[in-house]
Each structure stands twice: as structure tokens, then as C-alpha cells.
């Protein structure tokens, strides 16, 4: 199905990033008045889908169309909300849209209520830029935001398709995908390659070879990439000290975090924060 160019705009659009350190609850049981996409970046929560609660973990994308009942529970051990978690931190990117274009996009494919697309940096980079651009425009939907939003939605489709392609391949590729999910879900914790291999019942040597063969990237490199992505989000969206961010993002020492950050991104963590603060102040 092609999308009519005359229906190129959105009636309403909002993109944001949220962090939660305390229990949080939101619902619209009567059904949302918009389309909502929410990507879990860190931590977990519970969402109402298909007449029941579903655990949402890092890399999970929630998709709600207009009229879908909505409920989100953060910071509790179960959906009953009887026992809050003693310590937790969650973060997510979200997008709210109405208009003919998003309606057509939704109809292009069968949309599940939840799908794991992983922490795909292609998706994250567009979403991150979209949030920044939306801030600049003071809630006015302008052309650059529209194009970024459309690019993001198409990239989400590609990511979903790639995940489906992987899952349709051999059992070995399925194991590699499970290892990737393990890394994403436990990136902020201390774990070893042995832990990753044990998760899929493989030897360390076989797990290392399989992951490299499937993703053209080592387990260590991918872990570092995920942790740096989490650190960047925290540097941009929190006032935590850099030492705290390093620890909460899974790095065992600040010196290693600083060295790795500069090596991979070309800036020190402080320079990165200063640059983002300068960009924000110029809005």
C-alpha cells in the first residue's frame, strides 16, 4: 500500500524521553485518542495488552492504535501494585501521533501490540534527534520533524522485519538472537561471556564464534555499545554525576568508562555533556 502524498502531515505529534526512579502508573481504559509507540530502553514495566498484563523489557516496542485500552505500571514487583520495588530505574522513548499518515502507515503491516526490536542504534539515533528537534520547535510540528518521524517509523518497520528474518533462520541464529537479548537486558549489570554462553547452553568458544558470525561483532563490543548508548541517554537527560552514570550503565570503573567513551565517541563524557548542554541552551 502506498501513502498518498496529499496526506503527508500529522494532525498532532509529540516525541519524548522519560526516566523513572519511583513507581509510576498511567491508564486510559476507555482507549487512547492517538497512536502511541513506546520503546523500553532500560529496566522493565508492565503494560496492558490483549486483555492481560505483559512484562516489557529493554528492546520491547509497544504499539497502540487509536481506541486501544492503555495501562502502564512501573516500579512494582507485579501488576497488582501491592509491593513497590526497593530500587529501580527505567527509561523509554515514546511517540504520540494522530493524522491520516500514521493511519496509513499502521495499515501497511499487521501490527502486534508488542515486538522486540532490540536497542537498534539506527532507531535510537533517529528517535534521539527527533526529541531534540521537537524541543526546538516549541510543540509546533514542522517539516524536519515530520520527515524524521516518518524515517523513524520506516526504520522501525525495517528493524522488525530483520528480527523476523533472523527468527526464521536456523536454531543457531535463534541462539545468537537470544544472546543479544541477554546482553541488552543485563547491560547495566556485571556479567561475563560465560554467563552469556550459559544462557543459551553453549560453550564459551561456540557462543563467541556464533555471535561474531551472526552479527559481525564480538560479544564484548556489542556490550560496550549498549552500555555507551545507555550512558549517553543518562548524560543527556539527567544531572547525575558522571561517576554515577558510569556505574549505573554497567562500567566497573570510571577510568575505563572515560577511556572507552573517548575512544568510541571521540569526546570525553564531560565534553559530551557540555556539548549537549550548549545545544539545549541555544534552543
N, C-alpha and C positions, 0 to 999 in steps of 0.2 A: 504493500500500500504506500503510495506517495503522499506527501504532505503538501497541500495547496499553499503556494507562496502568499496568497492573499490572507492566510490565517497565520501570519508569521509572528505575531506578538502574543504576549501573555496579558491576561486581564490583571493578574496580581502575581508578584514574585518576591520571595524572600529566601535568603540563604544565610546560614549561621553556623557557629561552632559553640558547643556547650561543654562545660566541665561540671561535675557534681561530686562534692565531698560529703554531702549529707543526704539522708533519704529524700526522695522526690517522688511525687505522684501526679499524674495528669490523666484525664479521661474525657472522652466525648462519645458516650454510649449511643447517642442518637445518630451518630455518623458525622464524619468530617465534612466540612463545606468546601474542601480543597483536595488537591493531590499532595501527598506527603511522602518524601523519601528520607530515610534516616540511616546513616552508616555508623555502626558501632566501631569506635577506634580503640577504646581501652576499657577494661572492666566488663561487667555484664549487667543485664537487667532482665525484666520480664515484660513481654508485650502480649496483648490480646489479639489472637489470630485464629480464624476458623473455629469459633466457639470454644476457645480454650487458651490457657496461658502457655507461651513459648519462651524458652530461655534464649536470650540474644547475647552472642559473644562477639569478640573482635572479628571484623571482616564480614559480619552479617549485615545485609541491607534489608531494611523494612520498606515495603511499598504499600501505600494505602491510596485507593482511589476515592473520589467523592462519594460520600454515603457510607463508607466502611466504618464500623464501630472502632473506636480507638481507645486504648488504655496502656499506660506505661508506668512501670513500677521500678524504681531504682533505690538501691541501698538496703534491701531486705533479703533475708535468707530464703524466703519463699513468697509466692504471690499472696499468701494470706496476710502478709504485712504485720504479723504478730511479733516478729523478732528482727530488729534492725541489725545490720552488720556493724561490728565494732569499728572496723576500719575499711574504708573502700574509696575508690576513685574511679569514676567513669568519664568518658568523653565521647563526643559524637559530632558528626557533621549532619546537617539537616537542610531540607529544601522544601518550601511550600509554594505551590503553583496552582493557578486557575487559568482557564482560557482554552480556546479551540485547539491550539497547537499541542498542548500536553494531552488533550483528549485523543487526538490522532496518534501521537507517539505511543500512548498506552495501548491502543488497539493494534499496533504493529505486531505485537507478540503476546502470547499468553503470559500474564504477569503473576508470579507467585507472591504470596504475602511476605515471604522471607526467602532470601537466597544468599549464600556465602560467596562473595566475590574476592575475599581476602583484602589485605591492605595494599591494594594495587596503587603504586605511586603515580601512575598515569591518571587515575581517577582522583587521587588525593591532591595532586598538584593543581588540577583544574578547579576543584572544589575550594581549595585554599585561596586561589586567585579570585575566584568568584566572590568569596566572602569579603576580601579586601576591596574589590571594585564596588560591591554593593554598599559598603560603608561610605565610600567617596560620594556616592550619588544620593545620599540622604533619602533613601527609600523611593527614589524615582527609577523606574525601570527604563534604562537607556539601551542603546543599540549594542554596546560592548557586552553588557550583562546578558542580554538576550542571546548573543552568539556564544558566549561562554557557557550559558545554561544548556543550550542545545548541544554543544560539543560534549559537555559532561554527560548528558543523557545518552548520547550515542556511544560514548566511551563506556558507560555502564553496560549498555547492550553488548558491546564487544567483550567486556570482561566476563559477563555472564555466559556468552557463547563459548569463550575459551575454556571456562570452567566446565561447561557441559562436554566440550570436546575431550578434555582431559579425563573426565569421569567415564567417558565412553571407551576409553582405551583399555589397555591391559591392566591386570591386577597390580602390576609393578608400578605403573603410572599412578594408580589409585593410592598406593602406599606413599609415593612421593608427595602427593597432594595432602595426605594425612600428616606427613612430617611438616609440611609448610604450615598447615593449620595449627599444629602443636606449637611451632615457633611463634606464630602470631598471637596465640592465646597466652603464651607464657613468657613473652618477650621481656616483661618488666621483672621477671623472677630470675634467680640464678639456676641455670641448668647446664648440663653437659651434652656433648654429642652422644654419649652413651645413653642418656635419658631419651633423646630423640629416637635413637635406634631401637631402644627397648619398647617405646610406644607402638612401633609397628612390627615388633618381633623379628627384627633383623640384626645381623651382626653389625658392628660399627663400620667395618670396611665396606660391607654391602650397602649400608644406608648412605654412607658418604658418596659412593660411586653412583648410586641410583639418583640421589638428589642432584648431583652435578650433571649427570647425563640428561635428566629431565628438564632442568631449569637453566643449565649453563651457568651455574652459580653455586658456590660452596655453601654448606650449612652455616658456617661462621659468617661469611659475607652477607648472607640474607638476614641473619640475626642482627648483625650490626646495622644493616639498612633499616630494619623495622624499628630498632631502638633509637636510631638517629631521627627517624620520622616522628616518633613519639616525643622525643626531646625537643624537636623544633616546634611542635604544637604547643608544648608547655612553655617554651621560651616566649613564643608569640602571644599566648593567651593567659599567662599567669604572672604573678610577681614573685614567685618562688625564687630563692637563691639558686644560682647555677649549680652549686654543690648538691643541693636537694634534688634538682631536676636530674642530675646525673644518676643519683642513687635510685630515684623513682622510675627512671627509664631503663633500669637494668644494668647499668655500668657499675663495676665493682670499686672503681676509684675515680676521683675527679681528674687526676693526671692522665689516665688512659682515655677518659671521655674527651678531655680537651684535645689531646693529641689526635684521636680518631676523628673528632669533629672537624678540626682544621684540615686534616689530611683529605677527608672526603668532600667537604663543602668549601674549602678554600678560605674560610673565615674562622676565627676563634668563636666560641659560644658568646662571649661578651660583644664582639664585633657584630655578630648576627643579631643579638638583642638590640644593640644600639641602632643598627640599620633599620630594623623593623619599627622601633620606637620613632625614628626620624620620619619614616614613611607615614606612620599613623598621625604624627603631629602636623604633617603637611596637608592632611585631609581637609 
